[in-house]
């Protein structure tokens, strides 16, 4: 449905099913904006927010430039 690039993250309240190891967060989490699926390193913003019809996925890459390049590539392929 939509894709956004943001520098901040929702407040994570609870790990539902996943891995939370230091700054690495992978899996399904409960947050202040609802349930989200994370594939992120919280120490390396920005973050790509992908909203589908059924869920919100937040991810990033190993560096700011790689995340921005991935966002540009994904944004070209999103059908709004």
ABEGO torsion letter per residue (X at the ends): XBBBBBABBBBBABBABEBBBEABBBEBBBBAAEBBBBBBBAABOBBBBBBBAABBBBBBBABAAAAAAAAAAAAAABBX
